[in-house]
């Protein structure tokens, strides 16, 4: 079996975990949490890092911290994981969707300004799969209209936009440390920002909004989204190897590109733009709608060969949970719909061997040639 993701844990993970166990510091009060927060924030050129339980929790904190509430509209891509939209809806806001760029698969920034209304409070940027969103036009629109930028850089560890780290653009930005990320804690997330008061607000929301002087007296509701010392220990060890992980991810992407470049029935990921080189968080493919092959056939056949795959994100405007709420009625986003129906990714984890890449590529070419 070649799984869709195999993490790489070949640094100081075991050493740091043993230290947690031997010292008894296993909870969120342990010293690795602060070390991880400080070093991660420094890596992405932010003043503050607030470690939390997962990336979705980081989004809940970020959305609440900037004051999204009832009646507020937040412009965001329809093609994304559900977490960003869920955080906005739970806060009482309304997601306002834009379609995807057909080449980069990120949100089409040219559509944003037309979506702005007097109720618009923020733009929620989500970098997708390996290439960052084109940030300069978004920052220009946000500045001209007085909008807050929330940046979801969950998949972008080690990626940059025009030489500046992803995660450094939002008023508040977030990361995820799920096992398929370039830095993993097993589960975990991070909120990063530069504003002292905003960082303190995020820390409070992460920790049930305890008060300094009256710990168990609460004036507002937060979450228990704390990260444990053991998670932070693994994350710190992973962060030490981030440059190596980025290099390996790009090697994996290049090998797939070289071996699959002649396939005419699928769209391969763009290797670079004028503002970034692809970091290949995953290696995605999209079956052409006019070809004889479709995603279901390809992924089923790969599964028979014991090769793992995952479908692309399902667009927000097609999510039953949001449709049942009366959201996005009658809305259509053709590019995102094509990506959602025909897109998938192949094994892409850091533990993937060159032999595995050759096996996946050979089977993929055989399946498509059979059609």
N, C-alpha and C positions, 0 to 999 in steps of 0.2 A: 504494500500500500504506500502510495506517495500522498501524504495528507496535504491539504490546501495550505496549512501553515505548520512549520516546525520552528519553535523559538531557539535561539542560540544563547546558552547560559554557560559561557566558558571563561568568565572573568572572576571577580571577587565575590560573586553571589553567595557561595557556600561559606566563605570566610566571614562575611558580614552577618549572615544568618546565625552562624555559630556564636558570634559575639552577642547577638540579641538574646539568644537562649542562655548563654553563660552568665550574662549580666542581669537577666530577668526583665530587661526592657523589651517587652513585646507589644505594648499598647501604643496609642498615639502620643504618649508623653515621652517616648524614647528619643535619643539624640540624633538618630539617623533621619528623622523627619525634617528637622531644621536644616541639617546638612544638605539633604536632597533638595529642599525648597531653595536654599541659597544658591547652590551650584546650578540647578536647572534654570533659575531666573537669570543667572549670569550668562549661561549658554545662549539664551534667546534675547539677551540684552534688555532685560526688564529689571526694575528695582525690587519687585516683590514676587514671591511665589507662594501660593497657598495650596498645599497638597490636600487631596481629598480622596474619597473612596473609589470613584470612577469618573470617566469622562462625562457621562450623562449628569451626574451630580455636579460636576464643575459647571456645566451649562445652566443648571437650575440656579446655582449660586450667582453666576455672571449676570443672568437675565434679571434676577431679583436685585442684585447689587446696583445696577444702573437704573433701577426704578421702573421697569416695564410693568404695566398694570392694566386694569380694566379700560378698554377703549383704545389702547395704544396699538398701532399697526407696526409690524416689523417686516421689512422686505428681506426675503431669503430665497434660496434656490428650491425648486420643487424636487430636484434630483439630489437627494441626500439621505442619510440614515434618519430615522424618525426623531431622534433625540432633540435636535434643535427646535423643531416645530412643537414637540411635546412640551418643552420648557416654556416656550412662549404661550401656548394655550393654557398650561397650568397656572401661569402668572396672571391670566386674565386677558392677555393680548391676543391679537389676530395676526397670523402669518399672512403675508401678501407675497405671492409667488412670482418668480421669473423662470423662464426656460433656460436650457443649457446651451452652451456653445457646442456645435457638432464636432469640433476638432479636439478641443481640450477637455470636454465633458464637464467643465466648471460652469458656474452661473454666467449667463450672457449679460455682461455689465452694461451693454448698450440699452438694455430694457429697463434698467433700474429707475432712471429719472422719471419716466412716464408713469411709474407706479406710485410716486409720492403724492400724498394728500395732506390736508391739515392735521390728520391723525397720526401721520408717520412719525415715529420716535427713533427708530434705529434701523440700521442695515446689518443683518447677520450674515457674515461671509463664511462659507464652508469650503475649504480647499479639498479637492476630490482626487483621491487615488494616487497622486504622485506629482502633479503639476499644481502650482498655486494659482489662485484667482489673480487676474490682472488688477492690482490694487490701486495704482495711481488714479484711474478714472473714478473708482469708488471713493477714495479719499477726497477727491475734488468735489464730487457731488455732495458728500457728507458735510464738508466744510461750507459749501455754498448754502446748504439748506439747514444747517445747524443740527445734524443728525449724529447720533452715537453709533460708532462702529463696534460691533461685537465680532470677534474673530474666532472661528472654530478651526483650530490647527491640529485637530486630534490625530491626523494622519501624516503630519509634516515635520516630525522630529528630524532635525538636521537639514531641512530644506530652506532655501532663501529666495527672496524676490528682489531682483536687481541688487544682489549682494547684501541685503538686509534680512535677518532671520525671520522666517514665518513665526507668528506668535508675538511679534513686536509691533504690529500695526493697529490692533484694536485698542479702544479705550480700556477694554478688558479682553483678554484672549484665553483660550482654554486648550488643554491637551488631554489625551487619553493614554493610558499605559496598559491596555488590553494585550494579551499574549502575541497578537499579530503586529504590534507596533514596533518601531525601531528601538524604542526603550520600553521595556515592560516591567510591571510589578506583579504580573498575574492579573490583577485588577488594580485600577488606580486612575487618578486624574490630577490635573494641576490648573489652577487659575493664576494667571500672571497679569500684572499691571504695573504702572509707575506711580500712581497717586496713593499717598500714604493713607488718606481717609478711606478710599475705596478698598484698599487692601485690608484695612481693619474691619470694614464692613463685611468683606468676604470671609474673614476668619470667624466673625461672629455667626454668620449664617451657616457656616460649616459645622459649628459647635453648639447648636441648639439655642443660639443667642443668649448664652450665659452672660451675666453681668460681672464685672470685675469685683465690685464691692458686695453684691448680693447674689451669689452664684445661682441659687435655686429660685430666684424671683425673675420672671420673664415678662418683658414688655412687648415682645413680638415673637413670632414663630420662626424657627430656623430648621435645620436638618442635622441629624447625626451622620455627617458625611466625612468623618475623620479617616485619615490614612494611618495604618499601624506602622510601628517601627520596623517590623519585619518586611512589610511591603516597601517601605522607603529604603531599606537596606539593599533589597534586590534592585530597586530603581537606580540607586546611586552607583552600584556596580555596573549596571547597564549603561548609565550615562558616561562612565569612564571609557566605554568602548564605542560610543556613538560614531566617531569618525570612521572606525573600522566597519561598523554596521552600514553606514551610508555607502561606503565604497563597495561593499559586497552587494548591496541592493542594486546599485547601478551596474555591477558586473552581471548580475542575474538578468536584469532588463536588457542589457546589450546582447547577451547570449540568446535570449528568446527572440529579440529583434532580428539577429543574424540568421537564425534557423527558420523563422516563420515569415520572412519578408516577402516570399513569393506567393503567399496565400492571397488569392484575389477575392475570396468569399467572405473574408472577415476584415474589419478595421482594427489595426493595431494601435496601441497608444502612441501619441506624439512624443518623440524623443526629447524635444526641446522647443522652447519659444525664444523670443528675443529678450525675455526677462528671467528665464529659469531653465535649468536642465532637469529632466524628469528624474525623480528620486525612486520611482517604481515601488511605492508602498505595496501595491499589488500589480500584477501584470494582467491587465484586462484586455478583452477582445469583444468586438461587437459583430455579430453576424449580419451581413448585408441583407436588406429586406428583399432584394430582387434575386437572391441566390437560391439554389436548390436546397441549401442546408439551413437549419434553424438551431437556436440555442438548445432546445430540449433534446434534439437528436444528438448534438455534439456532446453535451454534458452526460447524457445517459450512456453513450458509447464509451466515453472516458471512464465513467464509473464502473463499467463492466471490466475495464482494464485496471481497476483499482487505483485510479487517479482522481484525487479530490478536486472539486470545483465549488464555486459559490456564484449565485446569480448576482447581478448588479442590484443596487438599491432600487426599491419600488417607489415611484414618485409620490409626493405628498398629496397631490390632488386626486390620486387614485386610491388612497388609503381608506379602507372601510370605516375605521374609527372616526376619521375626520368627516367623511361623507355623512355618517350618521349624526354628526353634530350640525349638519347643514353648511359646512364649510366648502368652499371651492365649487359650488354648484355651477355646472355648465362650463367650467374652465377646461381648456385643453392646451397642452404644451407638447408639441409633436416630437421635438428632439429628445426630451426626457422620457417620453413614452417609448420611443424607439430604444433608448438605452436600457430602460427598465425591462422591456420585453425580450431584447436580443443580446444583452450584454452579460458577460460572465468573466470570472478570472480563474486562472490556473494556479497550481502550487507556486508560491512566491515567498515563503518564509526564509528567514536568515539561515536556517539549518539545511536548506535545500542544497544538494550536491550538483556538480556539473553533470554527473551521470544521470541524475533525476531529470535535469533540464532536457537532456538529449532524449530520454525516454518519453517525456511529455510531448516534446515537439514532434517526435517521430509518430507517435500515436495520433496526435492532432492532424498531422499532414495525411496520414493514412485514412482517417475518418472522412476528412473533407474530400480527398481524392476519390473515395468510394461513391461519392454522390455525383 
